Amino acid sequence: MSFFVPAAESQEHAESIYTAIAKHIDAPINDARIAALTWKHEGQEVIAKVGQTLPTCFGSDDEVILAIFDCGDVFKVCTPNRGAVCFDPVVASRANVSNVDLF
């Protein structure tokens, strides 16, 4: 699977959106891009995949995941309302992460 950002009209547009989100949430921009993340959240295993909706345990069952960033001790999962435009992204502690899939 190739790197993408949902709703981006081109690869250049995807890169622009990805960079803007990274700057907004103070995340590093890495060459390795994360496609999916699996971790334990409040005892439940959750999976976040770019292009799919945020797991319902986060109270937003219609928010599409735009990007996932590796920020060292934590990963930041961004949707339009959680990290990309307003509010804070969903945060997963590295200690709770069991799998990271790259594009």
C-alpha positions in Angstrom: 0.0 0.0 0.0 1.3 3.4 -0.9 1.2 6.4 1.4 -2.0 8.4 1.3 -4.1 10.9 3.2 -7.9 10.5 2.8 -9.5 13.1 0.6 -6.1 14.3 -0.8 -6.4 15.0 -4.5 -2.8 14.1 -5.4 0.4 12.8 -3.8 1.6 16.4 -3.4 -1.6 17.3 -1.7 -1.3 14.4 0.6 2.2 15.5 1.6 1.0 19.0 2.2 -1.8 17.9 4.5 0.5 15.5 6.3 3.1 18.2 6.9 0.4 20.7 8.1 -1.0 18.2 10.6 2.5 17.3 11.8 3.3 21.0 12.4 -0.1 21.6 14.1 0.4 18.8 16.7 4.2 19.3 17.0 5.1 15.8 15.5 8.3 14.9 13.6 8.0 14.3 9.9 9.6 10.9 9.2 10.3 9.1 5.9 8.6 6.0 7.4 4.8 6.7 7.4 2.5 4.8 9.6 -0.5 3.1 8.0 -1.9 1.3 11.1 -1.3 1.0 14.9 -2.5 -1.6 17.4 -2.4 -0.9 21.1 -4.2 -1.5 24.4 -6.5 1.3 25.5 -8.2 0.8 28.9 -7.6 -2.9 28.7 -9.1 -3.2 25.2 -7.0 -3.9 22.1 -7.8 -1.2 19.5 -6.6 -0.8 15.9 -6.3 2.5 14.1 -5.9 2.5 10.3 -5.4 5.5 8.1 -8.5 5.9 5.9 -10.8 4.1 8.4 -12.9 5.5 11.2 -11.5 6.0 14.7 -12.4 3.1 17.0 -15.7 3.7 18.8 -14.1 3.6 22.3 -12.9 7.2 21.6 -16.5 8.5 21.3 -16.4 9.4 17.6 -17.6 6.7 15.3 -17.6 8.8 12.1 -14.1 10.4 12.3 -11.8 9.2 9.6 -8.1 8.8 10.5 -6.0 11.1 8.4 -2.5 10.3 9.8 -0.6 8.6 12.6 2.7 10.0 13.9 5.5 8.4 15.8 6.4 11.0 18.4 8.9 9.0 20.5 7.3 7.9 23.7 3.8 8.2 22.2 2.0 7.9 18.9 -0.5 10.5 17.8 -3.6 9.4 15.8 -5.2 12.3 14.0 -8.7 12.8 12.6 -10.2 16.1 11.3 -11.5 16.9 14.8 -8.8 15.1 16.8 -5.5 16.7 16.0 -5.8 18.0 12.4 -8.1 21.0 13.0 -9.1 21.2 16.6 -8.8 19.4 19.9 -5.9 17.0 20.8 -5.1 13.8 18.8 -5.7 10.4 20.3 -2.5 9.4 22.0 -1.1 5.9 22.4 1.8 5.2 24.7 4.6 3.3 23.1 4.6 0.9 26.0 1.0 -0.1 25.1 1.6 -0.5 21.3 1.8 -4.1 20.0 2.0 -3.5 16.3 3.0 -0.7 13.8 2.3 -1.2 10.1 4.1 1.1 7.7 3.0 2.2 4.2 
